[in-house]
Amino acid sequence: MSLGRLSFVLLALLLAIGVPTKALGAGGFRSPTPTPTPTATATPRPSATPTPTPALTPTPTATPTPVPTTTPTPSPGSGPAVMVSPQPGSTFPGSAVTFQWTAGGATAYALTLGSSSKGLDIYSSGAVQTTAVTASNIPTDGRTVYATLYSQLKNIWVSNSYTYTASNGSGTPTPTPTATPSATPTPTATATSTPAPTPTPTSTATPTTTPTATPSSTPTPTPGGSPSSADAARFLTQTTFGPTSSLISQVQQTGFANFLNSQFSTFPTPTSPRVDAAIAALPTGTDPSYPLFQEAWWYTVVTAPDQLRQRVAFALSEIMVISANGSGMYQHPEAMATYWDLLARDAFGNFRQLLEEITLNPGMGDYLDMVHNDKPNPKRNTEPNENYAREIMQLFTIGLYKLNQDGSQQLDGNNQPIPTYDQDVVEGYAHVFTGWYWYQTGTPTWSYAPAEYRHPMMAFPDHHDTGAKLILNGVTLPANQTQDQDLKAGLDAIFNHPNVGPFVGRRLIQRLVTSNPSPGYISRVAAAFANNGQGVRGDMKAVLQAIFLDPEARTLTGSNGYGHEREPLVRLANLYRAFSASASSGNFVVNNSNFNFSEAPLYAPSVFNFFSPFWSQTGPIENAGLVAPEFQITTDTTVITSANKMRSSVYQQPNPNNPDAIVLDLSAQTQLASNPTALVDSLNVLLMSGQMSSNMRSIVINAVNQIPAANTLERAQTAVHLIVTSPEFVIEK
């Protein structure tokens, strides 16, 4: 069988059996995070989706023809609001401007103006229910002004961005007249920092009592005794970057809990030494860059013994996001390595310690503008930057609305969700986070110091605001506290907020086990966060034990909503680990992962990660009220490019001209190749935790039988290729 023709049949199989192919830009928008565009060209779509035959008989398949993907213009009565006046791209008439927009389908709005695409330094309206606001004190120096119009749709904030030119001269402030443009321009949706909604001043209502949540039905107890090989493989799929035959045997011998305990005691494997060595080995005049970290990351997650630690670090990196994508840190791989090593080091510690260490990490400080965040300067009319203050609450710890311990939203007397904080609290925390700058030796200076990413940021008390500060839960920090006192009190208030357990617990469950955990599952994990059994809050070991040993994680359920899509990076790591992949050079160079997968380690397109935890695929998934976060980067393009990457990885052979070629060790599989049934059954356990359907099993066995028995390597490669590009492998349960 021609491998090229077989590959096309596989791609058709992926598209035909049910992998979603509706790209976000084609109308599937459900969250503030846009789907990263894999290429600048049109999204390829197969001209036809052939129906695969059970025996996978090769048939010629037309090469997919690129078809331009268009972004529909928002309907005036649905979707996010669209700016009407002033006309986007126009020049402001003066220092005060009235902005008006269509109502769309939103229930609330907010407008921010900044001097940069992420800036809020000129104006922020807070949440409003009107379709117009007047902004005053806009600079009149001719600068470019970036406007972001937020719309609240089904409790999710969505944004459209516009640019204007400030008036060049004082002018006479006059409101912009209402004008309906002949054609409403299609705005570009961006994932800038979402504003904190300001509670509408309605009659005071008592929040709903936090329930003691239980699952809709009593969960099946976690199986006792020695796990089967399939159960062990499934457990390792959740707790590591992929099962290996030796680890499957270890889990069978020791059990689930003992495996976790052994991993808790395994020393962290840092990426920084490998990155530093690579930087030192660069030729004179060559600048370091992100690929040096990427190589160290792949080497570590595939080969390191502290697999649970690395897997949890990956989950945390998609919650507490920093990125080299589009930032100056692309030229600083040591920044990425330092942050990754922090996440791995603190993966089994206390969440409060993790919170403080990411706050003072210079990579985070650079990414979310806390580094060099100065106290207010009335002479310069400057205020502290709010970026980190907003995201540490909204995205890292508590979210926008108060939660019950089962993850459901608390509602007020008007049946509306209750915001966790407002703009005043954001401003309070912005002042808490003032006065931190790059680490320096000798006599430190507040300005013009070189970026230093290996040490926590340094305190500069003279640049810390010592005034009183409003923080969470109506608490006001007193004036004249030290910088460390403000930081401790501010982080303690966040850490002790009752939302943290269910918020972080749900995010970790989604990344590690299933996209749609039951309320009972979330509640049990939140309880472990609140108290590890010894009165300690935030013990990550207890949280992880609760996640992985919960009956909902350890037993297969018949629910159609259970499980999640394996992230593309995890799929490839699963393949490499299952077959002890290596390169003759000793390097682990994986190129073009962002192109092939729309994701790469610490390379998200924004602080909102590669995908939103609330994203739902249009169609049956959305209709069932379920979310499918990873499907946001599963598009027509990535279905094809990811399958091609998996195929090339399976068939890669040693190449004397390319010592960095990563090659699988299929020696054990070639020994089974004379018996296709035994070969496929062994791969079913190793790669799919024994969950392969009988129909798929027959297809793969028949395909292997078509390869001459003497071609043992090709038989093994064919079986592995068919499995790791199948929808049943992609959907992990």
Buried (B, 14 or more C-beta within 10 A) or exposed (E): BEBEBBBBBBBBBBBBBEBBBBBBBBEBBBBBBBBBBBEEEBBBBBEEBBEBEEEBEBEEBEEBEBEEBEBEEBEBEEBBBBBBBBBBEBEBBBBBBBBBBBBBBBBBBBBBBBBEEBBBBBBBBBBBEEBBBBBEEBBBEEBEBBBBBBBBBEBBBBBBBBEBEBBEEEEEBEBBEEEEEEEBBEBEBBBBBBBBBBBEEEEEEEEBEBEEBBBEEEBEEBEEEEBBBBBBBBBBBBBBBBBBBEBBEBBBEBBBEEBBEEBBEBEBBBBBEBBBEBBEEEEEEEEBBBBBBBBBBBBBBBBBEBBBBBBBBBBBBBBBBBBBBEBEBBEBBBBBBBBBBBBBBBBBBBBBBBBBBBBBBBBBBBBBBBBBBBBBEEEEEEBBBBBBBBBBBBBBBBBBBBBBBBBBBBBBEEEBBBBBBBBEBBBBBBBBBBBBBBBBEEEEEBEEBEBBBBBBBBBBEEBBBBEEBBBBEEBEBEEEBEBEEBBBBBBBBBBBBBBBBBBBBBBBBBBBBBBBBBBBBBBBBBBBBBBBEEEEBBBBBBBBBBBBBBBBBBBBBEEEBBBBBBBBBBBBBBBBBBBBBBBBEEBBBBEEBBBBBBBBBBBBBBBBBBBBBBBBBBEEBBEEEBBBBBBBBBBBBBBBBBBBBBBEBBBBEEEEEEEBBBBBEBEBBBEBBEBBEEBBBBBBBBBBBBBBEEEBBBBBBBBBBBBEEEEBBBBBBBBBBBBBBBBBBBBBB
